[in-house]
Amino acid sequence: MTKGSTLFFLLFAFLFSSRPQAKPDVPRPEQFRYFKINMINTQNAGSCSYTVSIKTSCSSTTYTRDQISLAFGDAYGNQVYVQRLDDPSTKTFERCSTDTFEVLGPCAHQICYVYLYRSGIDGWKPETVTIYGYYTKSVTFYYNTFIPNGVWFGFNRCSAASAST
């Protein structure tokens, strides 16, 4: 190999080995100011049991005393609503912790949306919310951002779910 071709080969190898790798398209949570709790379907609560696991980010505040509410459901209008997940007397939602809740609600098909609501002054940064149910596959929603105060914040993948079925 000549000196020129060696230099060309090294330059070629460097350019193609140092290119940034494409990151998967990870959806980001959004604010839903006009989200409404479906009181008709939530009043049928108790039909099915769900396990909700929420991992708090290691870059969150040390702990939060804020009120945290949760709503999730499917594309068919079945909605599970928990008015208050937090418990200020315990160490719920501490930094780097995972909290698990047993929730009762109407039986849902595949969960395709989840919203969190935070009310308070401390702030809170969940990393993930995973929902497990007997009649539905487990689903994880990746937050990894601080929840704004006083607004429903989360994901709605229902149109994508109904388009793929």
Backbone torsions as a table, in degrees:
resi	resn	phi	psi	omega
1	MET	NA	135.0	179.6
2	THR	-81.9	165.2	-179.1
3	LYS	-60.8	-39.7	179.9
4	GLY	-66.9	-43.5	-179.9
5	SER	-70.8	-30.8	176.9
6	THR	-66.5	-44.1	178.7
7	LEU	-62.8	-43.0	177.6
8	PHE	-61.5	-43.5	-179.6
9	PHE	-63.2	-44.1	179.4
10	LEU	-64.8	-41.4	178.0
11	LEU	-64.1	-43.7	178.4
12	PHE	-61.2	-45.6	-179.7
13	ALA	-64.4	-40.6	179.6
14	PHE	-64.9	-45.3	-178.0
15	LEU	-61.6	-41.0	-175.6
16	PHE	-87.1	-19.0	178.1
17	SER	-89.9	-19.9	-176.9
18	SER	-100.8	5.1	177.8
19	ARG	-67.3	137.7	178.9
20	PRO	-64.4	140.4	178.9
21	GLN	-77.4	141.5	178.3
22	ALA	-68.5	132.3	177.8
23	LYS	-88.5	146.4	177.8
24	PRO	-63.8	150.3	-178.9
25	ASP	-76.0	95.9	-178.6
26	VAL	-95.9	119.7	179.5
27	PRO	-63.9	147.0	178.4
28	ARG	-103.5	146.0	176.7
29	PRO	-66.4	153.4	-178.2
30	GLU	-131.1	158.3	174.6
31	GLN	-79.0	139.5	175.8
32	PHE	-127.3	84.5	-175.7
33	ARG	-63.7	-29.6	-173.1
34	TYR	-105.7	16.6	177.6
35	PHE	-66.0	134.4	-179.4
36	LYS	-118.7	140.0	173.7
37	ILE	-74.4	130.2	-179.5
38	ASN	-85.3	89.5	-174.6
39	MET	-65.8	-26.2	179.8
40	ILE	-65.7	-51.7	-178.3
41	ASN	-76.7	-26.3	179.1
42	THR	-77.3	-21.1	177.9
43	GLN	-73.3	-15.7	174.8
44	ASN	-84.2	21.2	-175.3
45	ALA	-57.9	152.1	175.5
46	GLY	104.7	-6.7	-178.2
47	SER	-73.3	-36.5	-177.3
48	CYS	-134.9	154.4	-179.7
49	SER	-107.5	140.3	178.0
50	TYR	-129.4	149.0	171.0
51	THR	-110.9	125.2	179.4
52	VAL	-115.0	122.4	179.8
53	SER	-114.2	122.6	-177.8
54	ILE	-120.8	119.9	177.8
55	LYS	-98.0	124.0	177.6
56	THR	-88.2	134.9	-177.4
57	SER	-63.1	150.1	174.9
58	CYS	-73.1	-10.4	175.8
59	SER	-103.8	15.4	174.9
60	SER	-78.9	175.4	171.9
61	THR	-63.8	160.8	-177.1
62	THR	-54.0	-43.7	175.3
63	TYR	-157.6	169.6	176.9
64	THR	-132.2	142.4	171.4
65	ARG	-103.7	6.4	-177.8
66	ASP	-67.9	153.0	174.2
67	GLN	-80.3	128.4	-179.2
68	ILE	-117.9	122.8	176.5
69	SER	-113.3	159.1	-175.9
70	LEU	-139.2	138.9	171.4
71	ALA	-139.6	136.3	175.2
72	PHE	-149.2	161.7	-178.9
73	GLY	-175.6	-168.6	-177.7
74	ASP	-115.8	-177.5	-177.6
75	ALA	-77.4	-3.7	-176.4
76	TYR	-104.0	11.3	177.0
77	GLY	90.2	2.2	175.9
78	ASN	-78.9	123.7	-173.3
79	GLN	-132.2	136.7	175.0
80	VAL	-110.9	130.4	-176.9
81	TYR	-130.7	131.1	175.3
82	VAL	-122.3	114.4	-174.5
83	GLN	-65.0	-37.6	-179.0
84	ARG	-147.4	112.8	177.5
85	LEU	-86.5	-35.5	-173.1
86	ASP	-72.9	159.4	175.0
87	ASP	-140.9	102.2	-175.4
88	PRO	-59.1	-21.7	-179.2
89	SER	-80.0	-13.1	176.5
90	THR	-110.4	-176.0	-178.6
91	LYS	-102.0	48.1	179.6
92	THR	-69.8	139.7	174.8
93	PHE	62.4	40.9	171.3
94	GLU	-78.5	155.7	178.0
95	ARG	-54.4	137.6	176.9
96	CYS	64.5	22.7	-178.6
97	SER	-113.9	162.2	173.5
98	THR	-122.2	126.7	179.2
99	ASP	-112.9	138.4	-177.9
100	THR	-121.2	135.8	-176.4
101	PHE	-128.5	140.2	170.9
102	GLU	-97.6	124.2	-173.2
103	VAL	-126.0	137.4	174.5
104	LEU	-104.9	144.0	179.5
105	GLY	-172.2	-179.9	178.3
106	PRO	-63.6	149.6	179.4
107	CYS	-68.5	127.4	-178.4
108	ALA	-115.3	154.7	170.4
109	HIS	-78.0	-148.5	-178.7
110	GLN	-61.9	124.9	178.3
111	ILE	-66.8	127.0	-178.5
112	CYS	-128.1	-2.4	173.4
113	TYR	-143.4	151.1	173.9
114	VAL	-147.5	138.2	176.9
115	TYR	-132.5	141.4	172.1
116	LEU	-114.8	147.9	178.1
117	TYR	-129.7	129.0	-179.9
118	ARG	-120.0	133.2	177.3
119	SER	-131.9	115.5	-179.7
120	GLY	155.0	-172.2	-174.6
121	ILE	-113.7	-8.6	-175.4
122	ASP	-75.4	-40.6	-173.4
123	GLY	90.5	159.2	-178.5
124	TRP	-165.0	138.9	-178.7
125	LYS	-127.3	95.5	174.5
126	PRO	-75.4	148.4	175.6
127	GLU	-92.5	-51.1	-179.9
128	THR	-140.9	154.5	170.2
129	VAL	-127.5	120.7	178.7
130	THR	-118.0	132.7	-178.3
131	ILE	-119.2	128.1	178.4
132	TYR	-117.5	137.3	176.5
133	GLY	-145.9	157.5	-177.2
134	TYR	-66.7	-39.3	-176.2
135	TYR	-98.6	7.7	-176.4
136	THR	-138.2	149.9	174.5
137	LYS	-70.3	149.6	176.6
138	SER	-66.0	148.1	-179.4
139	VAL	-140.1	138.9	179.4
140	THR	-117.5	134.0	176.5
141	PHE	-113.8	130.1	-174.6
142	TYR	-99.9	107.1	179.0
143	TYR	-88.5	-73.0	-179.2
144	ASN	51.0	39.6	175.5
145	THR	-153.1	155.6	179.6
146	PHE	-67.5	139.5	178.1
147	ILE	-81.6	125.0	178.0
148	PRO	-65.9	156.3	-179.0
149	ASN	-81.7	134.7	169.5
150	GLY	76.0	23.0	179.7
151	VAL	-148.0	144.0	174.1
152	TRP	-68.7	134.8	-172.2
153	PHE	-139.8	124.7	179.9
154	GLY	170.9	-143.5	-170.4
155	PHE	-128.6	143.6	171.3
156	ASN	-132.8	102.8	178.9
157	ARG	-106.4	18.4	-173.4
158	CYS	-66.2	-39.2	-179.5
159	SER	-65.6	-37.1	177.9
160	ALA	-68.9	-36.1	-179.6
161	ALA	-68.5	-42.2	-178.3
162	SER	-73.4	-27.1	178.5
163	ALA	-73.4	-26.4	-176.9
164	SER	-91.2	-6.7	-179.1
165	THR	-96.2	NA	NA
